[in-house]
Amino acid sequence: MGFDKKDVNIVATVQGKPTAWARFTKYLREVRSEFRKVAWPNRKELITYTTVVLVTVIIAALFSGIVDVLSSSALNLLRRLGG
């Protein structure tokens, strides 16, 4: 004689443990509460932060590209000299 899901929820509730649905709804309420505490940036800050991120990404991409081209050229030069 086994338990089905309904029996498990009843047993969990009787034993003082919240059901899965109760835990889920509590989690969603806590998430909503935490979102209210977040200090959201205003429009000016958002534009500034976005600009900083984009400039940083562009600089990193350029640096990676330059290193790639230089290392590729160096390896090609070594191949020509060695073989």
Rosetta silent file (secondary structure, phi, psi, omega in degrees, C-alpha in Angstrom):
SEQUENCE: MGFDKKDVNIVATVQGKPTAWARFTKYLREVRSEFRKVAWPNRKELITYTTVVLVTVIIAALFSGIVDVLSSSALNLLRRLGG
SCORE:     score description
SCORE:     0.000 S_00000001
   1 L     0.000  112.051 -177.364    0.000    0.000    0.000 S_00000001
   2 L  -105.655  169.995  177.591    1.743    3.149   -1.215 S_00000001
   3 L   -97.780  141.004  170.263    1.121    6.832   -0.875 S_00000001
   4 L   -99.077  179.281 -174.361    0.111    9.019   -3.757 S_00000001
   5 H   -61.169  -37.527 -179.927    0.924   12.744   -3.990 S_00000001
   6 H   -62.920  -42.975  179.062   -2.304   13.805   -2.316 S_00000001
   7 H   -63.508  -39.207 -179.308   -1.582   11.554    0.671 S_00000001
   8 H   -64.810  -42.376  177.998    1.953   12.928    0.951 S_00000001
   9 H   -63.086  -40.507  178.959    0.643   16.528    1.012 S_00000001
  10 H   -65.184  -45.011  179.620   -1.897   15.623    3.681 S_00000001
  11 H   -62.601  -42.897 -179.577    0.754   13.861    5.766 S_00000001
  12 H   -62.940  -40.758 -179.988    3.156   16.797    5.355 S_00000001
  13 H   -68.093  -40.742 -179.829    0.466   19.268    6.444 S_00000001
  14 H   -64.802  -36.927 -178.659   -0.521   17.120    9.414 S_00000001
  15 L   -79.394   -0.588  177.864    3.099   16.857   10.521 S_00000001
  16 L    94.003    0.633  177.801    3.456   20.654   10.473 S_00000001
  17 L   -89.925  137.342  177.704    5.449   20.889    7.265 S_00000001
  18 L   -70.074  152.238  178.533    4.088   23.269    4.615 S_00000001
  19 L   -71.840  168.883  179.416    2.985   21.789    1.311 S_00000001
  20 H   -61.762  -40.833  179.822    4.970   22.331   -1.872 S_00000001
  21 H   -64.401  -40.103  179.407    2.418   24.905   -3.084 S_00000001
  22 H   -64.838  -41.005  178.032    2.647   26.812    0.206 S_00000001
  23 H   -65.012  -39.923 -179.508    6.451   26.880   -0.005 S_00000001
  24 H   -65.141  -46.153 -179.744    6.281   28.065   -3.620 S_00000001
  25 H   -66.509  -34.832  175.617    3.845   30.888   -2.886 S_00000001
  26 H   -63.667  -42.381  177.879    5.950   31.936    0.119 S_00000001
  27 H   -59.262  -46.060  179.756    9.007   32.039   -2.143 S_00000001
  28 H   -63.360  -38.827  176.855    7.189   34.261   -4.655 S_00000001
  29 H   -63.854  -40.121  179.320    6.072   36.633   -1.881 S_00000001
  30 H   -67.685  -37.840  176.776    9.664   36.876   -0.622 S_00000001
  31 H   -62.399  -45.716  179.407   10.963   37.564   -4.143 S_00000001
  32 H   -60.878  -40.926  178.636    8.417   40.344   -4.564 S_00000001
  33 H   -63.163  -41.916  179.238    9.428   41.794   -1.199 S_00000001
  34 H   -66.952  -36.594  178.004   13.111   41.776   -2.174 S_00000001
  35 H   -62.925  -31.953  177.677   12.357   43.477   -5.500 S_00000001
  36 H   -67.395  -27.455 -178.163   10.761   46.340   -3.569 S_00000001
  37 H   -81.186  -15.143 -176.363   14.053   46.831   -1.673 S_00000001
  38 L   -67.615  135.349  175.578   16.154   47.156   -4.836 S_00000001
  39 L   -88.392   95.971 -177.491   17.465   50.659   -5.547 S_00000001
  40 L   -75.355  138.645 -179.602   16.583   50.934   -9.235 S_00000001
  41 L   -72.028  149.657  174.461   18.701   53.399  -11.249 S_00000001
  42 L   -80.841 -179.777 -174.057   17.103   56.482  -12.718 S_00000001
  43 H   -61.282  -43.027 -178.792   17.307   57.215  -16.450 S_00000001
  44 H   -63.652  -45.461  178.529   20.563   59.204  -16.245 S_00000001
  45 H   -63.171  -40.874 -179.521   22.315   56.508  -14.180 S_00000001
  46 H   -61.131  -44.399  178.788   21.038   53.795  -16.511 S_00000001
  47 H   -64.904  -41.670  178.968   22.455   55.557  -19.570 S_00000001
  48 H   -62.335  -49.079 -178.774   25.780   56.141  -17.784 S_00000001
  49 H   -63.363  -40.710  179.325   26.100   52.513  -16.641 S_00000001
  50 H   -64.089  -41.596  178.452   25.117   51.188  -20.062 S_00000001
  51 H   -62.700  -43.749  179.162   27.693   53.418  -21.747 S_00000001
  52 H   -60.807  -44.411 -179.779   30.418   52.241  -19.371 S_00000001
  53 H   -63.788  -46.085 -178.625   29.571   48.595  -20.054 S_00000001
  54 H   -63.796  -43.022  178.510   29.489   49.054  -23.837 S_00000001
  55 H   -63.197  -42.651  178.908   32.804   50.952  -23.896 S_00000001
  56 H   -62.281  -42.732  179.311   34.415   48.289  -21.694 S_00000001
  57 H   -64.539  -41.912  179.422   33.151   45.488  -23.952 S_00000001
  58 H   -64.239  -43.396  178.464   34.411   47.281  -27.073 S_00000001
  59 H   -62.481  -44.267  179.343   37.852   47.838  -25.510 S_00000001
  60 H   -63.314  -39.944  179.113   38.050   44.184  -24.432 S_00000001
  61 H   -66.136  -43.279  177.562   37.014   43.020  -27.918 S_00000001
  62 H   -62.430  -43.877  178.732   39.606   45.251  -29.591 S_00000001
  63 H   -60.598  -46.558  179.362   42.301   44.042  -27.203 S_00000001
  64 H   -62.252  -40.746  178.679   41.384   40.402  -27.843 S_00000001
  65 H   -64.191  -42.677  179.092   41.362   40.993  -31.599 S_00000001
  66 H   -64.254  -44.880  178.033   44.770   42.672  -31.542 S_00000001
  67 H   -61.497  -39.884  179.252   46.267   39.862  -29.442 S_00000001
  68 H   -62.883  -47.604 -179.107   44.731   37.315  -31.832 S_00000001
  69 H   -64.312  -44.260 -179.199   46.154   39.002  -34.941 S_00000001
  70 H   -64.998  -44.046 -179.613   49.599   39.460  -33.382 S_00000001
  71 H   -67.948  -37.188  177.047   49.817   35.888  -32.098 S_00000001
  72 H   -64.024  -43.596  178.395   48.590   34.523  -35.438 S_00000001
  73 H   -64.060  -41.232  179.627   51.179   36.595  -37.304 S_00000001
  74 H   -64.297  -42.355  179.323   53.928   35.470  -34.941 S_00000001
  75 H   -67.066  -39.509  176.679   53.001   31.803  -35.371 S_00000001
  76 H   -63.287  -40.033  177.680   52.868   32.152  -39.164 S_00000001
  77 H   -63.156  -43.307  178.963   56.306   33.792  -39.118 S_00000001
  78 H   -64.556  -38.293  177.956   57.698   30.958  -36.998 S_00000001
  79 H   -64.082  -42.100  179.855   56.204   28.372  -39.363 S_00000001
  80 H   -66.864  -37.925 -179.386   57.789   30.050  -42.387 S_00000001
  81 H   -72.416  -35.691 -176.182   61.163   30.284  -40.685 S_00000001
  82 H   -84.270  -22.722 -171.218   61.095   26.704  -39.427 S_00000001
  83 L  -128.672    0.000    0.000   59.792   24.890  -42.406 S_00000001
